[in-house]
Amino acid sequence: MSAISNKRNQLPCITDVTDLSGKRVLLRASLNAPIDNGAILDALRLEKTLPTLDYLVGEGAEVIVIGHHSDNDQSLFPMYEWLNAHTSYDMAFAHNIFSATRDHQVIVTENIRTNPGETANEPLFAERFADLAELYVQDDFTVAHREHASVVGIPKHLPTYAGIQFAHEYEQLSQALDAPHPSMLIVGGAKFESKIPLALQFLDKVDHVFVSGAIGNPFLKARGLEVGKSKVSDDTYGLERYLDHQGLIMPVDAIVTNDKGDVTTKKVEDVQPNEVIVDPGPETVAQIVALIADTQFVLWGGPLGYYENGFTEATDTVARAIAESGATSIIGGGDIDATLHALGLRDKFTFISTAGGATMDFLLNGTLPGIEAIRK
């Protein structure tokens, strides 16, 4: 058994606990769903919360659900309404959990990030929440890379377990740390500080690493090529040392725009100073699709081009190729998950992480503060 498998078995899960009847359980759930004018746009994270909630209620626990929204001013009341509509529990919403009555099976509390004690990891804030319960369940992998009160503070005061979704995220992402061959990492997007180190680290873990989007631009620049007005990193990351690595794949052609709004396809060697690279070109996409057809494992994080400005063709084509390949496929959440949702391809992928930054940090480090808090 690999070291990763051993570590995975050491992560205690709430389903290992069966004497929950009558016990008060504090559940950190993933409630950070996209919302517009009170309407939830995508309920994936809420859906992933249900197995743990079902287990706790089914075992007779009294559950207090805490969570956050990335907009600190956003109320979690719409998330409570969704959970209430999709379960049959006696459920209530508490604007202030510390003064709320506890005569319900499930209480969903207000956005914990409305209190600065959460992100500051204030000890007294963590203690106040810990005093509400006998057990703590961490089921929000999306925040496991944060040293916040609900991630690392509360576990200091209560027996702590991974929720079903958290444990599943950990197990599935751990596969990427010891990927089968042939395997492939596709890295796009624009988060240089996490994704470039990830790409470099995985050059010796997988057979091919394809860098695209803004992540690919520093690699092209390191080759001495013109990237025009494309977004690049201030840090060079010493990329020159990696350019000859046989597993590294960079775009050979690109879709570019200029200050006149013209859109053209050209070799990467022909990009001009007034142009912006907005998507890999058809020759590059064909190369990647061919590699996908022969791979057993694909890990993908980040769109391949300027997706938010409508340059979606490369990302969509690669998504369809992976869906049709039969390869084990793990998606690092975020924009790619939204793409798969729009294309109706979510059920064609092996695993879609609900996390973004936490996924990247886990793949880089093999653990996270939230994971270590559960282990301890």
Disulfide bonds with the S-S distance in Angstrom:
none
